[in-house]
Structure formats: structure tokens, C-alpha cells
Amino acid sequence: MVVATPSKSVTCRDDLQDPGTGNPFATYAGQAYKDGMTVELRPITAENFDAVLKLEVLPEQSDFVAPNVRGLAETYIYPEAEPRAVYAGADLVGFVLFHPIDRDRPAEGHCIVRLMIAREFQGRGLGREALEAAVAWIARERGVDRVRLSVVPSNEKARALYRSAGFVETGELDDGEIVMVRSVRDTAFSR
């Protein structure tokens, strides 16, 4: 499914098992990413598992997002949690983890529990593209009306990104983090 955004398209494909499959916009970490490139969310597989575990944020960001090993471990404890690897072309660039806001009432919406872009890929617009791909995936796969996430209050860059993507602060705190919600009803990627 391709979703049109104001300036780019976002592809949400979770049926691609081969990490080498994808478009040719970026074949190595040093290559600049270009407008019009796609970001894909793919399943975590035996082929990309170790690489996902090795992805890291900058040291000064380590208090903002848990390591990917924790996110993957949570899928064992919370079977409704759904991890995805974030790819830009052939490059594994990040990780995202989803689960229902309330497992007993899945229609209440879905959460983006973790979203990270590896340090070597930051500053290229991939966080915004990954966020849009994650929202589109939730709307398409779970058919819910709202997406929720939370953010560490001191993470101003992430808060600004989420606000610019249509998320609004609810006034709630979840484990000390600011809760933000975005409606996906009547959007280009909702059912």
C-alpha cells in the first residue's frame, strides 16, 4: 500500500521477508536519502534479528528509548505486541513496536510503544517517514480510529516531530511520559 503524504510517499509493506529487497534509493549508510524514497516496515525475521538488536541511538538519546532487545523481549511477555524493522530501501534503519492501548478493548486504538532510528541514519527525515509508515500500518492492519504514543518530556525533538505529524498532547502521563494521540479516522490510509 502506498500512502500519499504532502511531499513523499510512504510504503508500508510487511510482506517482504528478504532484507535485500526494496528500492535502490539507498544502498549504503553514507548515501544521502532523496525525496520520494520509501520507508518500509518489515517483520523481524531470523535474517534481520541480530541486526535489529545492534541498532542504537546516539548516547545522549539513550534515556529516551529503551534498547531494541527490550522491545523484542516484550513481545514474549505481551503476545499482542508487534515488532517491525524499519527499512529505507535496502538499509535497516530503525525499529518500531506496536500494541493495543487496551488488550481487552482493541477498538480503543493502538500504541506506538517504541520508535527509533539508528544514529547513523538520523537527520535525513527517516524518523518522520517511519512515524507516518507506523501510523499507516496501524490504520490499515488494525482498522482503529486513533494512534497513541508517549514521549519523555525532555525529548523536545520527538515532541516537535509528533506535534508536526498531527499528534496532540492529552494531558495524561504514562509512567512519567507525556501521552499524545492522533486520529486516523477519514485519512488516506484508514480502512
LUMMAR-597743 format. One line per field, with one value per residue (C-alpha): x, y, z. Coordinates in Angstrom, 2 decimals. Layout:
REM residues N
x: X_... $
y: Y_... $
z: Z_... $
END
This chain:
REM residues 191
x: 0.00_1.39_0.17_0.46_1.73_2.18_5.71_6.59_5.12_5.36_5.22_4.06_4.94_5.25_5.19_8.84_10.95_14.22_16.07_17.81_14.52_13.48_14.08_17.55_17.47_19.98_22.39_24.78_24.61_26.57_24.33_22.03_18.33_16.22_12.68_10.34_12.13_10.11_10.28_9.05_8.05_9.07_8.70_11.52_12.95_15.89_17.73_17.41_17.04_20.71_20.95_17.85_19.39_22.55_20.74_21.49_20.53_23.04_24.37_22.55_19.27_19.59_17.28_14.52_14.02_14.67_17.13_15.63_16.40_13.85_11.22_11.71_11.62_8.30_6.75_7.23_5.52_2.84_1.92_-0.27_2.79_4.00_7.60_8.71_12.06_12.22_13.92_14.86_15.50_17.85_19.07_17.81_17.45_15.22_12.75_9.11_6.91_3.10_0.42_-3.22_-3.95_-6.13_-5.73_-9.29_-10.70_-8.58_-11.02_-9.80_-6.78_-3.19_0.09_3.45_5.40_8.88_10.13_13.81_16.08_19.68_22.19_23.94_20.65_19.36_18.94_17.68_13.92_13.61_12.06_9.15_8.78_8.94_6.33_3.96_4.58_3.81_0.57_-0.44_0.34_-1.82_-4.72_-4.52_-3.78_-5.78_-8.56_-8.63_-9.52_-6.65_-2.98_-1.33_2.28_4.16_7.32_9.86_9.10_12.68_12.78_11.87_12.85_10.48_7.67_8.04_8.07_4.94_3.11_4.00_2.62_-0.78_-0.35_-1.77_-0.90_-3.76_-2.65_-2.10_1.18_2.07_4.99_6.22_5.90_3.60_0.77_-0.05_-2.87_-3.60_-6.91_-6.64_-10.34_-11.06_-7.41_-5.90_-4.68_-7.63_-9.87 $
y: 0.00_3.39_6.37_9.86_12.48_16.11_15.67_11.99_8.53_6.02_2.32_0.05_-3.48_-6.14_-8.99_-8.57_-11.22_-10.55_-7.60_-7.05_-6.45_-2.87_0.15_1.35_4.81_3.89_1.01_2.05_4.09_7.05_7.68_10.68_9.88_11.65_13.00_10.36_7.43_4.90_3.62_0.09_-1.75_-5.40_-8.31_-9.24_-12.48_-14.78_-12.89_-9.41_-10.22_-9.68_-6.51_-5.07_-5.82_-3.91_-0.69_2.12_5.74_8.45_8.18_11.36_9.79_6.57_7.87_8.49_5.00_1.53_-0.73_-2.88_-6.04_-4.90_-4.22_-7.65_-9.27_-7.53_-9.39_-12.58_-11.17_-9.31_-11.60_-8.90_-6.67_-6.46_-5.52_-4.30_-3.40_-0.04_-0.13_2.67_0.86_-2.00_-0.36_-1.41_1.99_1.53_-0.35_0.13_-1.75_-1.63_-2.96_-2.23_0.60_-1.86_-5.55_-6.25_-3.46_-3.34_-0.94_1.74_2.23_1.16_2.42_3.07_1.81_2.19_4.11_4.56_5.46_4.28_7.01_6.73_7.35_10.28_13.76_12.52_12.71_8.99_9.47_11.36_8.77_5.90_7.61_8.01_4.41_3.26_5.26_3.94_0.36_0.67_2.20_-0.42_-3.54_-2.79_-0.59_1.70_5.39_6.61_6.06_6.78_7.19_8.65_10.69_11.60_15.26_16.40_14.90_18.16_16.95_13.99_16.11_18.60_15.78_14.19_17.54_18.31_14.88_15.63_14.17_16.20_16.02_14.62_15.97_12.41_10.95_7.29_6.21_9.81_10.22_12.66_10.86_12.03_10.88_11.23_10.50_8.43_8.46_9.57_9.72_8.45_5.25_4.32_1.50 $
z: 0.00_-0.91_1.05_-0.36_2.05_1.12_-0.25_-0.29_-0.49_2.32_1.59_4.36_3.33_5.92_3.41_2.42_4.10_2.28_3.85_0.49_-1.29_-1.73_-3.85_-4.79_-3.19_-0.51_-0.76_1.96_5.13_3.78_0.78_1.04_1.07_-1.50_-1.62_-2.92_-1.31_0.60_4.14_4.72_7.85_7.65_10.06_12.37_10.94_11.60_8.87_10.42_14.14_15.09_13.01_14.72_18.12_17.15_16.17_18.61_19.09_19.98_23.56_24.60_23.41_25.42_28.17_25.59_24.17_25.53_23.69_20.95_22.90_25.48_22.80_21.30_24.75_25.45_22.52_24.52_27.60_25.61_22.70_21.14_20.70_17.12_16.25_12.84_11.34_9.56_6.16_3.79_0.54_1.39_4.62_8.03_9.70_12.73_14.85_15.81_18.28_18.40_20.70_21.56_24.00_25.91_25.07_26.22_24.02_20.85_19.16_21.60_19.40_19.05_20.53_19.03_22.04_20.54_17.53_16.92_14.03_14.30_14.99_11.64_9.80_11.84_10.37_7.00_7.54_8.19_11.63_10.09_7.32_9.82_12.00_9.03_7.99_11.54_11.70_8.26_9.31_12.43_10.48_7.75_9.80_12.93_11.50_14.54_14.73_16.86_17.45_20.77_21.83_24.74_24.92_27.58_28.48_27.89_24.37_22.63_19.15_19.33_20.80_17.95_15.38_16.84_17.00_13.39_12.43_13.97_17.44_20.32_23.98_26.08_29.46_30.68_31.87_31.39_33.57_33.58_29.80_28.01_26.20_22.68_20.38_16.68_15.00_11.84_11.03_7.47_6.45_3.23_4.90_7.10_6.02 $
END
